[in-house]
């Protein structure tokens, strides 16, 4: 999943996708623990997708809370 695809979704869709990815991550861990690790490359992909979604959600919360960019460019620095 690309960052542009994540940014195109609203918060409820992202929360839903995050839940699905966490379930997938759990399933991958269980498969690895029972010796059924058929897709070892998926661990990294799922972990990165979770990180992307959490980053986008956090950025949106920051912008909503502050009403500006996360770098504080809109604040007066007098």
Secondary structure, DSSP 8 states (H G I E B T S, - for coil): --HHHHHHS-HHHHHHHHHHHHHHHHHHHHHHHTT----TTHHHHHHHHHHHHHHHHHHHHHHHHHSS-TT-TTS---
